[in-house]
Amino acid sequence: MKVQRKFPKFIITAKGTRWVEQGHPWIYEAEVIRCEGNFENGCLVDAVSEKGKYLGTGFLSLNSKIRIRLISRNANDKFDEAFWRRRIVYAWDYRKTVMAGDLNCCRVIFGEADGFPGLTVDKFSDILVAQTLSVGMEKLKPMLFPLIIEALRADGHEISGIFERNDVKIRELEGLTQGKGWFGNTHPDSCVTEICENGVYYSVDVENGQKTGFFLDQKYNRLAVARLAKGKRVLDCFTHTGSFALNAAMGGAEHVTAVDVSESAIEMARKNAERNGLSGRIDFIAANVFDLLPELEAKEKKPFDFIILDPPAFTKSRKTVHSAERGYKEINLRALRLLPRGGYFATASCSHFMPSELFVKMLRSAALDAGVELRQIEARQQSPDHPILWNVPETDYLKFYIFQVV
């Protein structure tokens, strides 16, 4: 390299170099040949090919198999406060464009897809919820979080506090401890706030809700379901806090049955239905969907003409993909058997490790075994505030299909 650099230098294998040059921002431990200079966990380092070509600069993680997470491939970048402010504003301007002003609740930062490896920030009305999964972002957050609040406030969005949801085991792979709580001394008294999505109001508990408190990625998929629900008898499986069920009811469904194994989720869903004046059109069942669907099938009746499957991720690693495929097939097969000809069917997988090809193969097999054909209405993905980078497959995780059963 001709220009003297101030960062420690990590020399990368030819395989790792090809991986980076194809656009992926991760460099694995096995691809590091040697390192030059003084470094510490979470610091910025330069990645360089064996021939001395500059590949990029990123955060070092001494505990993770992902040894370097690149944040820039521009050798002229200065990683100061101005750099991060620009990147935050860029991410927010993107949301303003793709969400068409629908910003009461949305994802503000989506990790690598926005150039913040290991950082997720969601907006729920006036509360931000952050999850920090890399040591580099953990060190940077005292500067980043005030900048994020500053950028949103400058655009007219008052933020009352940031709640950290770092109660996830994956942090331990980075040598980080688990925990949750408010960032800084300024925050509201309650961890519960209200959001409005697609005209539906929800109470969101940012401290105790799943992930960051509410699943924002299905926002427009829920709207797609609402458009088809008029006059239908709907079964919403894995309802969580009732989001698909409420959208179907708002869309004019004749009646909706919402099912989840969690009693607390069902109670929250019931309260959300009351908040939206929909209690009389939705009934709630606390049950295991894997048990309920066979029970309904055994009755040899077809009480529903629209079934929605939105299960949690059945696999969080490549090792369990095939067992997950069996789980997906079981619920999809049983749902298809419950539907009459002409009925409607929405099904999803939120696991990155369940690739689209395998999910589609599973659906074909389930339809064949159920003795039905699937007429595709829509194939959808996550909402655009969860952007997909084509060079980073990990950002492409949500599969969502809507069919008519014929």
Sequence and secondary structure as in RCSB ss.txt:
>XXXX:A:sequence
MKVQRKFPKFIITAKGTRWVEQGHPWIYEAEVIRCEGNFENGCLVDAVSEKGKYLGTGFLSLNSKIRIRLISRNA
NDKFDEAFWRRRIVYAWDYRKTVMAGDLNCCRVIFGEADGFPGLTVDKFSDILVAQTLSVGMEKLKPMLFPLIIE
ALRADGHEISGIFERNDVKIRELEGLTQGKGWFGNTHPDSCVTEICENGVYYSVDVENGQKTGFFLDQKYNRLAV
ARLAKGKRVLDCFTHTGSFALNAAMGGAEHVTAVDVSESAIEMARKNAERNGLSGRIDFIAANVFDLLPELEAKE
KKPFDFIILDPPAFTKSRKTVHSAERGYKEINLRALRLLPRGGYFATASCSHFMPSELFVKMLRSAALDAGVELR
QIEARQQSPDHPILWNVPETDYLKFYIFQVV
>XXXX:A:secstr
  S  SS EEEE HHHHHHHHTT  EEEGGGEEEEES   TT EEEEEETT  EEEEEEE SSSSEEEEEEE  T
T   SHHHHHHHHHHHHHHHHHHTTT  SEEEEEEGGGGT TTEEEEEETTEEEEEE SHHHHHHHHHHHHHHHH
HHHHTT    EEEEEE  GGGGGGT   EEEEESS   S SEEEEEETTEEEEEETTTSSTTSS  TTHHHHHHH
HHH TT EEEEES TTTHHHHHHHHTT SEEEEEES HHHHHHHHHHHHHTT GGGEEEEE  HHHHHHHHHHTT
    SEEEE    S SSGGGHHHHHHHHHHHHHHHHHHS TT EEEEEE  TTS HHHHHHHHHHHHHHHT  EE
EEEEE S TTS   TT GGG   EEEEEEE 
